[in-house]
Amino acid sequence: MRLDAHGIATELPPGWEGTIGRRPDPAVDPASAPSPTAAAAAATTGPPATGADEQVLPTAHLASFPLPPDLGDFGSGAVELMTGTDAFVALVEYGPEAVDTPLFAAPFPRRLDARAFRRAALQRTLPGQVGTQVFCTEGGRALCVYVVLGRATDLAPLLVPVNATLAATEIAPR
């Protein structure tokens, strides 16, 4: 299945599902940012009703298991549902001020190595899970690629579909 929205496109492996939506930019005054309802509408209908594209940033959630309707940018609400055979990927965009800064200097990762995964990289540590995060710039856009694997051993089989998805991901220039 192909996902394509808000300048992020990817091919999902068989059995995977995903969403690409928008969320308010935390650097923007919350009073002027679109409501969650407007942001959710933007995920399916295009730019928010305010026309202020710079006030909303896309986030992609990709997973080998069914995603719940409400989840945090880095998968809270979803990673708790993972089994030892599952993988979760979040692509979280940051504002233009982060582009090409030292933290975001790496290129978009097309392939992750099992040695990059550790418990300390998780947003929330859950039994058996490991994760990694890569801050990068692609197409003039600053992103965090956050990946959680459902087990801490024998990661190679879990990384095959993750790496296929990352290799197939396209980030359109801003």
N, C-alpha and C positions, 0 to 999 in steps of 0.2 A: 504494500500500500504506500502511496506517495502522499506526504503532507507538504503543503506549500501555503504559507501565510506570513505576512508582515516581513518579507524579505528573508525568511528562513525556509529552506526546503530540504527534505530528506526522504529516503526510501526506508520503510520499516521492514524488518525481517518477518517472515511468516509467523503468525501468532502474536506479534507485538501490536500495541496500540499506542496512540499518542495524541497530543493536542498542542496547538500553538496559539497562544492568546496574548493579551496585553495586560499590563498592570501599571498603576500610577508610578511615575518617577519619584522616588523619595526626595530628590533634590528640589522638586517643585512644591510650592505651597499647597498643602492638601486641600485647602478651600477652593483652589482653582483647578484642581485635578478632577478628571471625570470620576463619577461614582463607580463602585464596583459593578453596578448594573450596566453603566455605559461602557466600562472596560470589557465586560462579558459580551455585550452586543458588538463591540468593535472586533472581537475575536472572530465573529461570524459574518459581520457585515462591512468590515473595512474600518476606516478611521473613525475616531470617536466623534460624537455629535458636536463637540466644541470646536472641532477642526484643528485642535492643538496637538498635532502628531508628536511634537517633542515632549509632551507631558505623559506619554505612555510608552512603555518599553516592552518588547516581546519576550516571552518565556516559552520555551518548548519543553514538554514533558513526554518522555518516551519510555515505554516499559514492556517487559515480557509478561506482564500480568494485567488484569483489568484495573484501570485507574479510577479512583473515586472521584466524584464530581467536585469536591472541594479539597484542594491541596495547596500547600505552601510552595513558594518559588523553588525551594530545594527539596521538595517531596514530602514534607511532613503531611501526614494523613495517608500517604501511599507506602512509604518504606516500612511502616509497621505491618503491612499486609504481605510483605515479601516472604517467600520460602527460600530454601537453600539453592534452588535452581533458577532464581529470578535475578534480573538486572533492571536498574532504573537509571535513566539519563535525564539531566536537566541542563538546558542551555539558557542561561540567564543573561540578558543584556543589561549593560550599565550605560550611563549617560556619556555624551561625547567628550566630557572633560576627562574621562578615564582612558580614552584612546591613546595608544602608544606611550602611556606612562610606564615607568619601570615595572610595576606590578603586572600590567597587561602587555608586556613586550613580546611574549612568546607567540608563535603562529598557532592557528587553530590546529588542535591535535587530530590527525587522521587515523592514528593508531595508538592505543594505550598498551603499556607493558604491565604484566602482573606485578612487577616489583614496585610500581607506583602506588599500589593499594595498601592501605593500612587503616586500622581502627581510628587513629587520631585524626584522620581527615574527614570523618563523619560529622555532619551537623549535629546529629544526635546519635550516640552510640547505642546500638541494639545488639543483642547477643548474636554472635556468628557473622555479623556483617562487616564488610570493609568498604572503603571508598577512596576516591581521589578527586582532586579538583585542579583544573588548569585554568588560569587567568590568561586571556589571549586577546589579540586584535586580529580581526579578519574583515576585509572590505571596509575599513574605516569604522568598524564597530567593535566596542569592547565587550567581551563576553566572559562568563565563567562556565566552563564545562564541568559539571559535577556528576560523578558516576558512583552508584552504590551497587555492590554485588552481594547476593544473599548468603554467601559463605566465604570463609577466610582461607580455604584450601582448594586445590585443584581449580584454579581460576581460568585456565585456558579455555574450557568449553563455554564459560559464561562470557568471555571476552570476544569470541568469534562474532556473535551478532552485534555486540556493542561496537566493535571495530568496523564491521560492515556498515553500520548506520553512520558512524562518524565519517568514514570514507565517502559516503554518499551525500553527506550534508553540504549544502551550498548556502553561503551567507552573501546576500546581495549587498553591494556597496550602498552606503547612505548618500 
